[in-house]
């Protein structure tokens, strides 16, 4: 599915059951999959801009072709 995330794991996160990777601490639309480089988003608008800038600067320093959206 999503960069290798299994359908079962995606559903676990969606319903926040005992097998949820985030242990039920995220909202259903905030799925995360560290191994696939897919991290949960923030619901608060605007607060993640400085984080996105920092991640983009780190990628630039590492000469990484990562795309960061804020």
PDB file of N, CA, C and O in Angstrom:
ATOM      1  N   UNK A   1       0.835  -1.184   0.000  1.00  0.00           N
ATOM      2  CA  UNK A   1       0.000   0.000   0.000  1.00  0.00           C
ATOM      3  C   UNK A   1       0.875   1.240   0.000  1.00  0.00           C
ATOM      4  O   UNK A   1       1.463   1.588  -1.024  1.00  0.00           O
ATOM      5  N   UNK A   2       0.963   1.893   1.115  1.00  0.00           N
ATOM      6  CA  UNK A   2       1.668   3.159   1.234  1.00  0.00           C
ATOM      7  C   UNK A   2       3.149   2.895   1.516  1.00  0.00           C
ATOM      8  O   UNK A   2       3.542   2.734   2.672  1.00  0.00           O
ATOM      9  N   UNK A   3       3.968   2.851   0.462  1.00  0.00           N
ATOM     10  CA  UNK A   3       5.409   2.620   0.607  1.00  0.00           C
ATOM     11  C   UNK A   3       5.718   1.344   1.364  1.00  0.00           C
ATOM     12  O   UNK A   3       6.705   1.282   2.097  1.00  0.00           O
ATOM     13  N   UNK A   4       4.896   0.334   1.198  1.00  0.00           N
ATOM     14  CA  UNK A   4       5.141  -0.953   1.829  1.00  0.00           C
ATOM     15  C   UNK A   4       4.334  -1.220   3.084  1.00  0.00           C
ATOM     16  O   UNK A   4       4.422  -2.309   3.651  1.00  0.00           O
ATOM     17  N   UNK A   5       3.555  -0.258   3.529  1.00  0.00           N
ATOM     18  CA  UNK A   5       2.716  -0.462   4.706  1.00  0.00           C
ATOM     19  C   UNK A   5       1.599  -1.439   4.353  1.00  0.00           C
ATOM     20  O   UNK A   5       0.920  -1.271   3.340  1.00  0.00           O
ATOM     21  N   UNK A   6       1.411  -2.439   5.171  1.00  0.00           N
ATOM     22  CA  UNK A   6       0.374  -3.433   4.883  1.00  0.00           C
ATOM     23  C   UNK A   6      -1.016  -2.834   5.113  1.00  0.00           C
ATOM     24  O   UNK A   6      -1.182  -1.887   5.881  1.00  0.00           O
ATOM     25  N   UNK A   7      -1.993  -3.403   4.439  1.00  0.00           N
ATOM     26  CA  UNK A   7      -3.373  -2.955   4.606  1.00  0.00           C
ATOM     27  C   UNK A   7      -3.822  -3.155   6.044  1.00  0.00           C
ATOM     28  O   UNK A   7      -4.518  -2.309   6.604  1.00  0.00           O
ATOM     29  N   UNK A   8      -3.428  -4.269   6.639  1.00  0.00           N
ATOM     30  CA  UNK A   8      -3.789  -4.547   8.025  1.00  0.00           C
ATOM     31  C   UNK A   8      -3.254  -3.471   8.958  1.00  0.00           C
ATOM     32  O   UNK A   8      -3.978  -2.984   9.826  1.00  0.00           O
ATOM     33  N   UNK A   9      -1.996  -3.100   8.784  1.00  0.00           N
ATOM     34  CA  UNK A   9      -1.396  -2.065   9.632  1.00  0.00           C
ATOM     35  C   UNK A   9      -2.070  -0.710   9.418  1.00  0.00           C
ATOM     36  O   UNK A   9      -2.258   0.046  10.370  1.00  0.00           O
ATOM     37  N   UNK A  10      -2.430  -0.402   8.177  1.00  0.00           N
ATOM     38  CA  UNK A  10      -3.121   0.858   7.888  1.00  0.00           C
ATOM     39  C   UNK A  10      -4.481   0.892   8.583  1.00  0.00           C
ATOM     40  O   UNK A  10      -4.868   1.918   9.142  1.00  0.00           O
ATOM     41  N   UNK A  11      -5.201  -0.220   8.549  1.00  0.00           N
ATOM     42  CA  UNK A  11      -6.504  -0.282   9.212  1.00  0.00           C
ATOM     43  C   UNK A  11      -6.332  -0.209  10.730  1.00  0.00           C
ATOM     44  O   UNK A  11      -7.137   0.421  11.415  1.00  0.00           O
ATOM     45  N   UNK A  12      -5.280  -0.855  11.259  1.00  0.00           N
ATOM     46  CA  UNK A  12      -5.002  -0.767  12.695  1.00  0.00           C
ATOM     47  C   UNK A  12      -4.858   0.688  13.124  1.00  0.00           C
ATOM     48  O   UNK A  12      -5.386   1.082  14.164  1.00  0.00           O
ATOM     49  N   UNK A  13      -4.145   1.491  12.328  1.00  0.00           N
ATOM     50  CA  UNK A  13      -3.976   2.907  12.653  1.00  0.00           C
ATOM     51  C   UNK A  13      -5.292   3.660  12.502  1.00  0.00           C
ATOM     52  O   UNK A  13      -5.596   4.549  13.297  1.00  0.00           O
ATOM     53  N   UNK A  14      -6.063   3.309  11.497  1.00  0.00           N
ATOM     54  CA  UNK A  14      -7.322   3.998  11.233  1.00  0.00           C
ATOM     55  C   UNK A  14      -8.294   3.851  12.399  1.00  0.00           C
ATOM     56  O   UNK A  14      -8.958   4.815  12.781  1.00  0.00           O
ATOM     57  N   UNK A  15      -8.379   2.654  12.962  1.00  0.00           N
ATOM     58  CA  UNK A  15      -9.331   2.415  14.042  1.00  0.00           C
ATOM     59  C   UNK A  15      -8.699   2.537  15.430  1.00  0.00           C
ATOM     60  O   UNK A  15      -9.412   2.513  16.433  1.00  0.00           O
ATOM     61  N   UNK A  16      -7.361   2.667  15.502  1.00  0.00           N
ATOM     62  CA  UNK A  16      -6.681   2.847  16.787  1.00  0.00           C
ATOM     63  C   UNK A  16      -6.806   1.644  17.701  1.00  0.00           C
ATOM     64  O   UNK A  16      -7.002   1.794  18.907  1.00  0.00           O
ATOM     65  N   UNK A  17      -6.695   0.450  17.135  1.00  0.00           N
ATOM     66  CA  UNK A  17      -6.824  -0.755  17.959  1.00  0.00           C
ATOM     67  C   UNK A  17      -5.492  -1.104  18.650  1.00  0.00           C
ATOM     68  O   UNK A  17      -4.552  -0.311  18.622  1.00  0.00           O
ATOM     69  N   UNK A  18      -5.421  -2.270  19.256  1.00  0.00           N
ATOM     70  CA  UNK A  18      -4.240  -2.676  20.008  1.00  0.00           C
ATOM     71  C   UNK A  18      -2.987  -2.856  19.174  1.00  0.00           C
ATOM     72  O   UNK A  18      -1.878  -2.801  19.706  1.00  0.00           O
ATOM     73  N   UNK A  19      -3.144  -3.072  17.871  1.00  0.00           N
ATOM     74  CA  UNK A  19      -1.985  -3.246  16.991  1.00  0.00           C
ATOM     75  C   UNK A  19      -1.555  -1.933  16.327  1.00  0.00           C
ATOM     76  O   UNK A  19      -0.636  -1.939  15.508  1.00  0.00           O
ATOM     77  N   UNK A  20      -2.184  -0.833  16.655  1.00  0.00           N
ATOM     78  CA  UNK A  20      -1.864   0.476  16.079  1.00  0.00           C
ATOM     79  C   UNK A  20      -0.421   0.841  16.370  1.00  0.00           C
ATOM     80  O   UNK A  20       0.025   0.762  17.514  1.00  0.00           O
ATOM     81  N   UNK A  21       0.315   1.243  15.333  1.00  0.00           N
ATOM     82  CA  UNK A  21       1.725   1.625  15.477  1.00  0.00           C
ATOM     83  C   UNK A  21       1.887   2.824  16.401  1.00  0.00           C
ATOM     84  O   UNK A  21       2.924   2.970  17.048  1.00  0.00           O
ATOM     85  N   UNK A  22       0.878   3.683  16.471  1.00  0.00           N
ATOM     86  CA  UNK A  22       0.932   4.888  17.311  1.00  0.00           C
ATOM     87  C   UNK A  22       0.250   4.672  18.658  1.00  0.00           C
ATOM     88  O   UNK A  22       0.076   5.617  19.427  1.00  0.00           O
ATOM     89  N   UNK A  23      -0.128   3.456  18.937  1.00  0.00           N
ATOM     90  CA  UNK A  23      -0.754   3.084  20.215  1.00  0.00           C
ATOM     91  C   UNK A  23      -2.050   3.859  20.468  1.00  0.00           C
ATOM     92  O   UNK A  23      -2.402   4.112  21.620  1.00  0.00           O
ATOM     93  N   UNK A  24      -2.765   4.240  19.397  1.00  0.00           N
ATOM     94  CA  UNK A  24      -4.031   4.946  19.541  1.00  0.00           C
ATOM     95  C   UNK A  24      -3.894   6.400  19.946  1.00  0.00           C
ATOM     96  O   UNK A  24      -4.879   7.011  20.360  1.00  0.00           O
ATOM     97  N   UNK A  25      -2.687   6.984  19.838  1.00  0.00           N
ATOM     98  CA  UNK A  25      -2.456   8.370  20.271  1.00  0.00           C
ATOM     99  C   UNK A  25      -2.627   9.396  19.164  1.00  0.00           C
ATOM    100  O   UNK A  25      -2.462  10.591  19.405  1.00  0.00           O
ATOM    101  N   UNK A  26      -2.952   8.958  17.962  1.00  0.00           N
ATOM    102  CA  UNK A  26      -3.115   9.879  16.845  1.00  0.00           C
ATOM    103  C   UNK A  26      -4.554   9.842  16.352  1.00  0.00           C
ATOM    104  O   UNK A  26      -5.284   8.883  16.604  1.00  0.00           O
ATOM    105  N   UNK A  27      -4.949  10.886  15.653  1.00  0.00           N
ATOM    106  CA  UNK A  27      -6.257  10.886  15.010  1.00  0.00           C
ATOM    107  C   UNK A  27      -6.194   9.959  13.792  1.00  0.00           C
ATOM    108  O   UNK A  27      -5.102   9.714  13.280  1.00  0.00           O
ATOM    109  N   UNK A  28      -7.317   9.441  13.317  1.00  0.00           N
ATOM    110  CA  UNK A  28      -7.300   8.499  12.199  1.00  0.00           C
ATOM    111  C   UNK A  28      -6.608   9.018  10.940  1.00  0.00           C
ATOM    112  O   UNK A  28      -6.033   8.225  10.195  1.00  0.00           O
ATOM    113  N   UNK A  29      -6.645  10.311  10.684  1.00  0.00           N
ATOM    114  CA  UNK A  29      -6.020  10.854   9.471  1.00  0.00           C
ATOM    115  C   UNK A  29      -4.530  11.124   9.663  1.00  0.00           C
ATOM    116  O   UNK A  29      -3.878  11.623   8.747  1.00  0.00           O
ATOM    117  N   UNK A  30      -3.984  10.807  10.822  1.00  0.00           N
ATOM    118  CA  UNK A  30      -2.584  11.075  11.128  1.00  0.00           C
ATOM    119  C   UNK A  30      -1.751   9.804  11.107  1.00  0.00           C
ATOM    120  O   UNK A  30      -0.999   9.532  12.043  1.00  0.00           O
ATOM    121  N   UNK A  31      -1.884   9.041  10.058  1.00  0.00           N
ATOM    122  CA  UNK A  31      -1.130   7.787   9.985  1.00  0.00           C
ATOM    123  C   UNK A  31       0.359   8.069   9.855  1.00  0.00           C
ATOM    124  O   UNK A  31       0.764   9.131   9.382  1.00  0.00           O
ATOM    125  N   UNK A  32       1.162   7.113  10.277  1.00  0.00           N
ATOM    126  CA  UNK A  32       2.607   7.260  10.218  1.00  0.00           C
ATOM    127  C   UNK A  32       3.233   5.915   9.880  1.00  0.00           C
ATOM    128  O   UNK A  32       2.712   4.866  10.258  1.00  0.00           O
ATOM    129  N   UNK A  33       4.347   5.953   9.172  1.00  0.00           N
ATOM    130  CA  UNK A  33       5.055   4.738   8.773  1.00  0.00           C
ATOM    131  C   UNK A  33       6.530   5.096   8.641  1.00  0.00           C
ATOM    132  O   UNK A  33       6.999   5.420   7.550  1.00  0.00           O
ATOM    133  N   UNK A  34       7.259   5.037   9.751  1.00  0.00           N
ATOM    134  CA  UNK A  34       8.649   5.493   9.802  1.00  0.00           C
ATOM    135  C   UNK A  34       9.527   4.801   8.758  1.00  0.00           C
ATOM    136  O   UNK A  34      10.329   5.452   8.088  1.00  0.00           O
ATOM    137  N   UNK A  35       9.373   3.490   8.622  1.00  0.00           N
ATOM    138  CA  UNK A  35      10.217   2.760   7.681  1.00  0.00           C
ATOM    139  C   UNK A  35      10.008   3.220   6.237  1.00  0.00           C
ATOM    140  O   UNK A  35      10.920   3.125   5.416  1.00  0.00           O
ATOM    141  N   UNK A  36       8.813   3.715   5.932  1.00  0.00           N
ATOM    142  CA  UNK A  36       8.502   4.204   4.586  1.00  0.00           C
ATOM    143  C   UNK A  36       8.699   5.702   4.444  1.00  0.00           C
ATOM    144  O   UNK A  36       8.308   6.289   3.435  1.00  0.00           O
ATOM    145  N   UNK A  37       9.312   6.334   5.463  1.00  0.00           N
ATOM    146  CA  UNK A  37       9.556   7.784   5.472  1.00  0.00           C
ATOM    147  C   UNK A  37       8.262   8.574   5.331  1.00  0.00           C
ATOM    148  O   UNK A  37       8.211   9.578   4.621  1.00  0.00           O
ATOM    149  N   UNK A  38       7.217   8.114   6.012  1.00  0.00           N
ATOM    150  CA  UNK A  38       5.933   8.806   6.020  1.00  0.00           C
ATOM    151  C   UNK A  38       5.586   9.101   7.467  1.00  0.00           C
ATOM    152  O   UNK A  38       5.282   8.187   8.234  1.00  0.00           O
ATOM    153  N   UNK A  39       5.629  10.363   7.844  1.00  0.00           N
ATOM    154  CA  UNK A  39       5.438  10.757   9.236  1.00  0.00           C
ATOM    155  C   UNK A  39       4.098  11.457   9.413  1.00  0.00           C
ATOM    156  O   UNK A  39       3.600  12.108   8.495  1.00  0.00           O
ATOM    157  N   UNK A  40       3.530  11.320  10.578  1.00  0.00           N
ATOM    158  CA  UNK A  40       2.243  11.926  10.874  1.00  0.00           C
ATOM    159  C   UNK A  40       2.277  13.435  10.771  1.00  0.00           C
ATOM    160  O   UNK A  40       3.306  14.067  11.008  1.00  0.00           O
ATOM    161  N   UNK A  41       1.149  13.996  10.419  1.00  0.00           N
ATOM    162  CA  UNK A  41       1.055  15.449  10.266  1.00  0.00           C
ATOM    163  C   UNK A  41       0.573  16.096  11.561  1.00  0.00           C
ATOM    164  O   UNK A  41       0.168  15.419  12.506  1.00  0.00           O
ATOM    165  N   UNK A  42       0.628  17.398  11.574  1.00  0.00           N
ATOM    166  CA  UNK A  42       0.112  18.160  12.706  1.00  0.00           C
ATOM    167  C   UNK A  42      -1.221  18.781  12.308  1.00  0.00           C
ATOM    168  O   UNK A  42      -1.364  19.278  11.191  1.00  0.00           O
ATOM    169  N   UNK A  43      -2.184  18.758  13.202  1.00  0.00           N
ATOM    170  CA  UNK A  43      -3.492  19.348  12.903  1.00  0.00           C
ATOM    171  C   UNK A  43      -3.497  20.858  13.059  1.00  0.00           C
ATOM    172  O   UNK A  43      -4.297  21.543  12.421  1.00  0.00           O
ATOM    173  N   UNK A  44      -2.630  21.379  13.885  1.00  0.00           N
ATOM    174  CA  UNK A  44      -2.599  22.812  14.128  1.00  0.00           C
ATOM    175  C   UNK A  44      -1.947  23.495  12.921  1.00  0.00           C
ATOM    176  O   UNK A  44      -0.796  23.210  12.590  1.00  0.00           O
ATOM    177  N   UNK A  45      -2.669  24.378  12.282  1.00  0.00           N
ATOM    178  CA  UNK A  45      -2.202  25.008  11.051  1.00  0.00           C
ATOM    179  C   UNK A  45      -1.120  26.044  11.358  1.00  0.00           C
ATOM    180  O   UNK A  45      -1.287  26.888  12.238  1.00  0.00           O
ATOM    181  N   UNK A  46      -0.022  25.967  10.627  1.00  0.00           N
ATOM    182  CA  UNK A  46       1.045  26.957  10.727  1.00  0.00           C
ATOM    183  C   UNK A  46       2.171  26.611  11.681  1.00  0.00           C
ATOM    184  O   UNK A  46       3.278  27.128  11.529  1.00  0.00           O
ATOM    185  N   UNK A  47       1.922  25.753  12.658  1.00  0.00           N
ATOM    186  CA  UNK A  47       2.973  25.473  13.641  1.00  0.00           C
ATOM    187  C   UNK A  47       4.072  24.580  13.090  1.00  0.00           C
ATOM    188  O   UNK A  47       5.162  24.527  13.660  1.00  0.00           O
ATOM    189  N   UNK A  48       3.812  23.880  11.999  1.00  0.00           N
ATOM    190  CA  UNK A  48       4.803  22.963  11.465  1.00  0.00           C
ATOM    191  C   UNK A  48       5.741  23.602  10.441  1.00  0.00           C
ATOM    192  O   UNK A  48       6.635  22.930   9.926  1.00  0.00           O
ATOM    193  N   UNK A  49       5.553  24.879  10.139  1.00  0.00           N
ATOM    194  CA  UNK A  49       6.383  25.546   9.137  1.00  0.00           C
ATOM    195  C   UNK A  49       7.845  25.559   9.553  1.00  0.00           C
ATOM    196  O   UNK A  49       8.720  25.263   8.739  1.00  0.00           O
ATOM    197  N   UNK A  50       8.122  25.894  10.799  1.00  0.00           N
ATOM    198  CA  UNK A  50       9.521  25.920  11.242  1.00  0.00           C
ATOM    199  C   UNK A  50      10.133  24.515  11.232  1.00  0.00           C
ATOM    200  O   UNK A  50      11.324  24.363  10.963  1.00  0.00           O
ATOM    201  N   UNK A  51       9.337  23.501  11.520  1.00  0.00           N
ATOM    202  CA  UNK A  51       9.831  22.127  11.448  1.00  0.00           C
ATOM    203  C   UNK A  51      10.153  21.750  10.006  1.00  0.00           C
ATOM    204  O   UNK A  51      11.167  21.106   9.739  1.00  0.00           O
ATOM    205  N   UNK A  52       9.288  22.153   9.080  1.00  0.00           N
ATOM    206  CA  UNK A  52       9.506  21.849   7.669  1.00  0.00           C
ATOM    207  C   UNK A  52      10.766  22.538   7.159  1.00  0.00           C
ATOM    208  O   UNK A  52      11.536  21.946   6.403  1.00  0.00           O
ATOM    209  N   UNK A  53      10.977  23.779   7.566  1.00  0.00           N
ATOM    210  CA  UNK A  53      12.183  24.505   7.159  1.00  0.00           C
ATOM    211  C   UNK A  53      13.425  23.793   7.691  1.00  0.00           C
ATOM    212  O   UNK A  53      14.406  23.630   6.966  1.00  0.00           O
ATOM    213  N   UNK A  54      13.384  23.370   8.951  1.00  0.00           N
ATOM    214  CA  UNK A  54      14.521  22.655   9.534  1.00  0.00           C
ATOM    215  C   UNK A  54      14.792  21.347   8.821  1.00  0.00           C
ATOM    216  O   UNK A  54      15.947  21.008   8.561  1.00  0.00           O
ATOM    217  N   UNK A  55      13.737  20.605   8.501  1.00  0.00           N
ATOM    218  CA  UNK A  55      13.907  19.339   7.782  1.00  0.00           C
ATOM    219  C   UNK A  55      14.463  19.582   6.381  1.00  0.00           C
ATOM    220  O   UNK A  55      15.315  18.827   5.911  1.00  0.00           O
ATOM    221  N   UNK A  56      13.984  20.632   5.713  1.00  0.00           N
ATOM    222  CA  UNK A  56      14.488  20.957   4.377  1.00  0.00           C
ATOM    223  C   UNK A  56      15.946  21.387   4.423  1.00  0.00           C
ATOM    224  O   UNK A  56      16.734  21.003   3.559  1.00  0.00           O
ATOM    225  N   UNK A  57      16.311  22.179   5.424  1.00  0.00           N
ATOM    226  CA  UNK A  57      17.717  22.594   5.558  1.00  0.00           C
ATOM    227  C   UNK A  57      18.616  21.398   5.832  1.00  0.00           C
ATOM    228  O   UNK A  57      19.716  21.313   5.287  1.00  0.00           O
ATOM    229  N   UNK A  58      18.161  20.475   6.669  1.00  0.00           N
ATOM    230  CA  UNK A  58      18.941  19.269   6.951  1.00  0.00           C
ATOM    231  C   UNK A  58      19.120  18.436   5.691  1.00  0.00           C
ATOM    232  O   UNK A  58      20.205  17.911   5.440  1.00  0.00           O
ATOM    233  N   UNK A  59      18.059  18.312   4.896  1.00  0.00           N
ATOM    234  CA  UNK A  59      18.149  17.556   3.647  1.00  0.00           C
ATOM    235  C   UNK A  59      19.132  18.221   2.690  1.00  0.00           C
ATOM    236  O   UNK A  59      19.888  17.541   1.996  1.00  0.00           O
ATOM    237  N   UNK A  60      19.117  19.532   2.656  1.00  0.00           N
ATOM    238  CA  UNK A  60      20.049  20.253   1.773  1.00  0.00           C
ATOM    239  C   UNK A  60      21.493  20.044   2.210  1.00  0.00           C
ATOM    240  O   UNK A  60      22.371  19.813   1.378  1.00  0.00           O
ATOM    241  N   UNK A  61      21.738  20.124   3.507  1.00  0.00           N
ATOM    242  CA  UNK A  61      23.095  19.925   4.032  1.00  0.00           C
ATOM    243  C   UNK A  61      23.580  18.511   3.723  1.00  0.00           C
ATOM    244  O   UNK A  61      24.751  18.312   3.400  1.00  0.00           O
ATOM    245  N   UNK A  62      22.678  17.524   3.822  1.00  0.00           N
ATOM    246  CA  UNK A  62      23.030  16.128   3.553  1.00  0.00           C
ATOM    247  C   UNK A  62      23.049  15.822   2.062  1.00  0.00           C
ATOM    248  O   UNK A  62      23.368  14.700   1.669  1.00  0.00           O
ATOM    249  N   UNK A  63      22.710  16.807   1.219  1.00  0.00           N
ATOM    250  CA  UNK A  63      22.598  16.624  -0.231  1.00  0.00           C
ATOM    251  C   UNK A  63      21.608  15.500  -0.559  1.00  0.00           C
ATOM    252  O   UNK A  63      21.840  14.664  -1.432  1.00  0.00           O
ATOM    253  N   UNK A  64      20.501  15.520   0.178  1.00  0.00           N
ATOM    254  CA  UNK A  64      19.440  14.531   0.043  1.00  0.00           C
ATOM    255  C   UNK A  64      18.348  15.123  -0.851  1.00  0.00           C
ATOM    256  O   UNK A  64      18.094  16.326  -0.799  1.00  0.00           O
ATOM    257  N   UNK A  65      17.709  14.297  -1.661  1.00  0.00           N
ATOM    258  CA  UNK A  65      16.662  14.807  -2.560  1.00  0.00           C
ATOM    259  C   UNK A  65      15.270  14.696  -1.953  1.00  0.00           C
ATOM    260  O   UNK A  65      14.284  14.577  -2.680  1.00  0.00           O
ATOM    261  N   UNK A  66      15.183  14.734  -0.631  1.00  0.00           N
ATOM    262  CA  UNK A  66      13.919  14.672   0.089  1.00  0.00           C
ATOM    263  C   UNK A  66      13.085  15.915  -0.188  1.00  0.00           C
ATOM    264  O   UNK A  66      13.617  17.022  -0.265  1.00  0.00           O
ATOM    265  N   UNK A  67      11.774  15.729  -0.337  1.00  0.00           N
ATOM    266  CA  UNK A  67      10.847  16.845  -0.501  1.00  0.00           C
ATOM    267  C   UNK A  67      10.136  17.067   0.827  1.00  0.00           C
ATOM    268  O   UNK A  67       9.622  16.121   1.423  1.00  0.00           O
ATOM    269  N   UNK A  68      10.105  18.309   1.293  1.00  0.00           N
ATOM    270  CA  UNK A  68       9.455  18.643   2.559  1.00  0.00           C
ATOM    271  C   UNK A  68       8.328  19.621   2.271  1.00  0.00           C
ATOM    272  O   UNK A  68       8.527  20.630   1.596  1.00  0.00           O
ATOM    273  N   UNK A  69       7.133  19.314   2.792  1.00  0.00           N
ATOM    274  CA  UNK A  69       5.976  20.193   2.637  1.00  0.00           C
ATOM    275  C   UNK A  69       5.542  20.663   4.012  1.00  0.00           C
ATOM    276  O   UNK A  69       5.502  19.868   4.951  1.00  0.00           O
ATOM    277  N   UNK A  70       5.220  21.926   4.144  1.00  0.00           N
ATOM    278  CA  UNK A  70       4.797  22.453   5.438  1.00  0.00           C
ATOM    279  C   UNK A  70       3.405  22.971   5.435  1.00  0.00           C
ATOM    280  O   UNK A  70       2.920  23.445   6.462  1.00  0.00           O
TER     281      UNK A  70
END
